[in-house]
Amino acid sequence: MDNGLIVNILVESMSEDHVTIIKKLSKPKRDEELAAELNVKETIVRTLLNDLHARSLVEYERIKDKRTGWYTYLWKRRSDKIEEYISNYLHDKLNDLYRKLDEEKNGTFRCSCSRVSLEKAMDTNFICPECNEPYVNLDNSDEISKIETEIARINNFLKSI
């Protein structure tokens, strides 16, 4: 959890509050302990823990208090699942970037009110149905370059994990 890039990816995919909870679980803790440490309501901590549990990043052990009959939950970080979660998140992001790159490479057209694909421009005979202006071919080489750079950056990171 010390790698800044991993933390940034977790924050991007969830929130800083989720990452704070993950960091606090360097050793197993009860939700009440976490709430006290973070000075927030227990319900907020439980919501964050349940979000993390749904992503398999934390697990819990249910313990019954024999005196009161109440259950408490001891939460543990699943460090083994963090790498898998990040890998899956980045693969999903790559798929979106490849789709966007394909759209950009297949031609982009613009009028004064919108930006459309070649296919949509052809469907309307290169005239915008909203503003009645002709679509003109847009130079999107900068956008294509940005997408390709991001794809390369993510692929390099995936190779390192």
N, C-alpha and C positions, 0 to 999 in steps of 0.2 A: 504493500500500500504506500510505499515511499516514492514510487515512480510518479513524477508529476504528470506525465502524459497519460498514464492509466487513470489517475485521479481526474484529469480534464475530460477524458472520455466518459467516465462514470457520471460526472456532473452534467455533461452534455446529454447523456441518455436518460438521466433521472433528475436529480437536483443536488445542490450542495448539502441540504439537510440529510438526504439519504447517505451521502458519502461521509458526513460527520458521524452518523450512526455506525456505519461500517468500521470507521477508524476507532471508535470507542469500544468496539467489540474485539479488541486485541486479546482480551480474555473474556470468558463467558460472564454475562451479567443479566440481571432481571430488568424488566422494562421499567420498574419503579426506580432502580438505581440509575438507569440512563436518563430518565426524566429529571431526577434530582441533579445529576452532573451537568446536564444541559440547561437546567432551569426553565423547562417547558412542561406543559401539561402531559400527563401520562397518555391521554388519548392521542395526542399528536405523535408521540413516540411509538405507540402501538400501531398507528396507521402506517408510519414509515417502516416499521418492522414487518408488518404484513405485506407491504409492497415489495420489500426486499425478499421476503419468504416466497412470494409468488414468482420471483425471478430466480429462486434457488440460491440466493447469495447469503442467506442466513438460515439457521435451523434452530429449533427449540426443543427443550426437554421439559415436559410437564411434570411438576412435582406437587404432591398433595401434602398440605400441612395437616398433620394428624390431630393437632390440637383444635384447629378451627374448621377443618374439612374443606378449606378453600384451596384452589389450585394456584400455583405461581408458575411462571414460565422463565426458564433460564435460556437466554438467547446466545447463540454462538455464530461467529462469522465462518463462512465456508470459503476459505481462501482458495481452495482447489477449484471452485466454480467461477471465481472472478475472471480468470483468464478465458475460460470458455464463453462466459457472458460477453466479454469485450470482443472476442473473435466473432461471435454470432452477430453482434451489433455492427461491427465494421463490415462484415460480409453483406449485411442488409444495406448498409450505406453505399457500399461499392455497387451493388445491383442498381440502386437508385441513380448513382452517378453514371453508370454505363447506359442506362435508359435515357438519361438526360443528354449524354454525349451523342447518342444515336439520333435523338430528336434535333439537336443543334447541327449535326453534320448533314442531316437530310434537308436542310434549308429552313431558314427562318425569314419571315416577311413581316413588314410593319406598315401601319398606317398611323394617323395621328392619335387613334384611340386604343389600338391593341397590337399585340404581337402574336402571329400565328405560324403554324407549320406550313410547309409546301403543300401538303395534302389539303389542309383547310383552305388555303389561298386558291388552289385549283378548283375546289368545290364551289367557290363563289366567283369563279372567273376573274380572280385577282382584284375584285372590288369588295371593299368592306361593307357588309350589310348594315352596320351601325352608322357610319359617317359618310358612306358613299364615295370615299376616296380610294384610289388604286393602292394596292399593296406594292411596296417596293422591297427588293431584296436587301436584307440587313447583313452588314458585315459583322459576323459574330465570332471572328477568329480569336478575339480576346477571351470571350466566354469559353470557347472550346479549349483554349490553352489553360485557363483556370481549372476547368474540369479535369483535363488530362494531368495537370500538376497534382491535384487533390487525389486522383486515382493512384498515381505513382507514390505519393506520400503514404497513403493507407496501405498499399501493397508492401512497401518497405517496412512499415511497422508490423504488419502481419507476419512477415518473414522473421522478425526479431523475437516474436513471442512463441 
